Amino acid sequence: MKLNEVPAGKKVKVQEYLQKGVFLKLLEMGVLPNATIEILGKAPLGCPIYIAVQDTFIALRKSEAQTLVIQEVQS
């Protein structure tokens, strides 16, 4: 499953990065492998996607979110 497919309010863990360029940008922002991400909300057309990683709030483009393979965390 990719990050852009997850509904708001869910928590997920990063499993894999599909693009090297986006991978480096996300690493710099704290989106590390196995990091828990909470989907805070999505704009009406699905872009941007608002997430929380550790103590950081990030807005991602849909194209960036499509490069993250994630696994849903059981609450």
C-alpha positions as CSV (number, residue, x, y, z in Angstrom):
1,M,0.0,0.0,0.0
2,K,1.2,3.5,-0.7
3,L,0.9,6.5,1.6
4,N,-1.5,8.4,-0.7
5,E,-4.0,5.5,-0.5
6,V,-4.4,5.8,3.3
7,P,-7.4,7.7,4.8
8,A,-7.0,10.5,7.3
9,G,-6.7,9.4,10.9
10,K,-4.7,6.3,10.3
11,K,-1.2,5.5,11.5
12,V,1.3,3.7,9.3
13,K,5.0,2.6,9.2
14,V,7.4,3.3,6.3
15,Q,8.5,0.1,4.6
16,E,10.2,1.2,1.4
17,Y,11.0,4.2,-0.7
18,L,10.4,3.9,-4.5
19,Q,12.3,7.0,-5.7
20,K,15.8,8.0,-4.7
21,G,15.3,11.8,-5.2
22,V,12.2,11.9,-2.9
23,F,13.9,9.4,-0.5
24,L,16.6,12.0,0.3
25,K,14.1,14.8,0.8
26,L,12.0,12.7,3.1
27,L,15.0,11.5,5.1
28,E,16.0,15.1,5.7
29,M,12.5,15.8,7.1
30,G,12.6,12.9,9.5
31,V,10.6,10.3,7.5
32,L,12.9,7.4,8.3
33,P,12.5,3.7,7.6
34,N,10.1,2.1,10.1
35,A,9.0,5.6,11.3
36,T,5.4,5.9,12.4
37,I,3.4,8.4,10.4
38,E,0.0,9.7,11.3
39,I,-2.2,10.9,8.5
40,L,-3.7,14.2,9.8
41,G,-5.7,15.2,6.7
42,K,-6.0,15.5,3.0
43,A,-7.0,18.4,0.8
44,P,-10.3,17.8,-1.1
45,L,-8.5,16.6,-4.3
46,G,-6.0,14.5,-2.3
47,C,-3.1,16.9,-2.6
48,P,-1.4,17.9,-0.3
49,I,-1.5,15.2,2.4
50,Y,-0.8,16.4,5.9
51,I,1.2,14.0,8.1
52,A,2.9,14.0,11.5
53,V,6.2,12.2,12.0
54,Q,7.7,12.3,15.5
55,D,7.2,16.0,16.5
56,T,7.2,17.3,12.9
57,F,4.2,18.2,10.8
58,I,4.7,17.9,7.0
59,A,2.6,18.6,3.9
60,L,3.4,16.2,1.1
61,R,2.4,16.3,-2.5
62,K,0.4,13.3,-3.8
63,S,3.3,12.5,-6.1
64,E,5.7,12.3,-3.2
65,A,3.3,10.2,-1.1
66,Q,3.0,7.7,-4.0
67,T,6.7,6.9,-3.6
68,L,6.3,5.6,0.0
69,V,5.3,2.0,0.5
70,I,3.8,1.7,4.0
71,Q,2.2,-0.8,6.4
72,E,-0.8,0.0,8.5
73,V,-0.2,0.1,12.3
74,Q,-2.8,-1.7,14.4
75,S,-4.2,0.7,17.1
